[in-house]
Amino acid sequence: MDLYDVMRTTPAVREFTGDPLPDEVLHRILDQARFAPSGGNRQGTRVVVVRDYATRERLAELNEPAVRRYVAQAKAGQSPWNPLEEPTPSAAEIAATDVPAAFTEPLRTAGAVLVFLVDLGVVAATDQDLDRVGLVAGGSVYPLVWNVLLAARAEGYGGTITTMAVAEEPAVLALLGAPDRYALAAVVPLGRPVKQLTRLKRQEVADFVTLETFDGEPLT
């Protein structure tokens, strides 16, 4: 497939046919994706491929606390999990919120689930002393995650980046037997899509790109 076609037609896939994702195809996807950049080319990401149903069921369960807050805040008109304001729903309201199947079923029905862990000992987190949520260390892992999804698209498969389990990171690390020095970056279900969407809705370039300053003229 043409690179630009892949970039413009790689959606977030959450519904899978149930077809298997053979090891040889998964290896080919990861073999292409591994050329993603990372800080200092230190390549500190570990990818754990989870096929065992019991482990996937536990990962789905570990999504639920964060999903409840996400849904409760969305219903209250907030941007869920944003770091600039506390949740307006109470803890009791959050705990009583139902978990939509769309947040957990992909982990059960995908051909495989990929868990992306990053070694905190090799990332250059240059924003670690700023008084805000850290972002920079993600530059050493998320290019690889996105390359996996692009390669999966080229192979006729799909998936989505999920991060709800990150709120329960210690439990996930224990589940997978990972050392404490690793951070959970994403959980990605991969499989054959029920539908292959090709018309994605995104902002136009002029809506989010400006020249010279934040309030500069839009790039057209």
N, C-alpha and C positions, 0 to 999 in steps of 0.2 A: 504494500500500500504506500501511496505518497505520504511523506512526513506530514505535510500540512493537513491532509485528509484525516490522518490519525489524530492529530492535535484537535481538530474541529469536531470530531465524532466520537470522542471517548467520554461517555457519560458515567455517572455514578450508578452502578448496577447493583440492585438489591434483590432481584428475583431471578432464580436460576432454574434451569430445566431439570436438574438432577443428573445430567450426564457427568461422567467422571472427568477429572482433570489428570490425564496420565503423567507419570513422573517425567517422561521424556519431553513432553510439552512444557511442563513446569520448569524443567531444567533449562530448556531453550529460552524461555521467558527471562529467567534469572541470569542466564549467560549473557543476554543482550543488555539487561538492565544494570548489570554490575559496573558498567562504564560511566555511571553517574558520578559527578564530582562530590568531593567531601573536603572538609577543612584540612589543609596540609596533605591531602591525599592519604589521610591516615586510615580511612575505611574502617571506622569503628562500629559498623552496624552488624548485628547478628540477626539472621532471619530464621525463625523457628516455624517449620511447616507442620501444622496440626491437622491430622486426619481423624484421630481417635474421637469417637462421638462423645464419650464422657467428658473429655477435656473441652471439647467445643461447647457442650452443654454448660459447663462451669464458666467458660468465658462469657457465654450469653447471660448467665446469672449475674456475673460481675459487672455487666453493662447496666443493670437495672437501677442501682441507686442514682447514678448520674443522669440516666434517662428520665427518672421521675422529676428531678429538679429541672431538667431541660424543658420537659413538657409543661410543668406547673408554671415556670416563668414565662414561657411562650403564651400560655393561656391568660396570664396576668398582664400581657402586653409588654413584657420585658424582652431584651435581647438575651437569650439564655446563656448562662455561664459567663457573661461579660465581666471583666475584672474591675469595672469602675463603679458598680453599685451592688449592694447586697440584695438578695432575693426578697421580693415583697411577699410571696407566699410563706406562710409559717412552716416550721419543720414538720408539724403534724399534717399540714395540707400537702406538702411534698411527699411525705411517706404514704399518703392515701391516694396518690396519683397513679392511675393505671399506666402500664408500660405498653405502648403500641408494638405490635408484632414486627413492624418494619425495622425496629431497632435491634431485634434479637434473632429473628428467623434466618437472616442471611448467614449467620454463623453456623446454623444447623443444616442449611440446605446447600451451601456452596460445595464445589468439588474439593476445595481445600481452604484452610484458613492460614494466612501468613501473619505471624506476629513479629513486628519490627522492634528490636531493642538496640539501644545505642550506648556504647561504653563512655561514661562521663569522664573517664580519665584521659580521653584523647580528643575531646572537643574543645574548641577555643570559644568559650562563652564570654565574648567581650562586653556583653551587657549585664554581666552578673552583679555588678555593683550599682546598677541603676534602680531607682525606686519604682519599679514596674515589673510586670510579668516578663520572664525571660523568653526571647524568641530566637536569638541568633544560633544557638546550638542546633536548632532544627535544620539549619542549612547543611548540616553534615549527614542528614538521614532522609529528609523528605524528597530531595531529587531522586534518590534511589526508589523510594515508594512510588513516585509518579512514573518513573521509567518502567516499573513493573506493570503499571496499569496501561501504559502506552504499548508495551510489548504484548500484553495480554490482548489488547484490542486488535493488534496485527495478526494474532493467532486465532481470532474469533471467540475470545473469552472476554470477561469483564469482571469488575469488582468495584469496591468503594473504600475510601479511607474512613475508618471509624476510630474514634478516640474516647468513647464513653468509658471504656474499661480503664483508662489512664487514671481516673479518680480512685480506682482501687488497685493502684500499681503494686503495693507490697504483696497483695494476694495473688496477683498475676505472676509476679516473679517467683513466688513460692510454688505456684502451680506448675511452672515450667522448669523449676530448679535453676533459675538464673541468679547470678551473684548480685549483691546489693548495689554494686557500682554501676549497674546497667539501669537505664531509664526506659520505660515503655513509651514508644513514639506513636505506634499505630497498630491496629488490628485490621487486616484486609481480607475479607472473604473473596475468593476467586472462583468463577465457574462459567458455564455456558449461559449467556443471557436468555431469558424468555423472549425479550424484545431487544433489538439492536437499534437504539435511538440514534438518529443522525442529524436531527435539527435541534441543536442546543440553544438555549436562550442565555445570552450574556450581555453585559454592558457594552456599548460602543466605546472605542478607544477614547474618543473625546470626552466621555463621561468620567474617566478616571485618570487621564494623563494630562498634565499641564507642563508648560514650558517655563523653566528658570526658577519659579517660586511655587509654593503651594497654591496660591491664588492666581497663578499666571494664566496666560491664554491656553486654551485647550489645543492639544495636538490633533490636527485634522488632516 
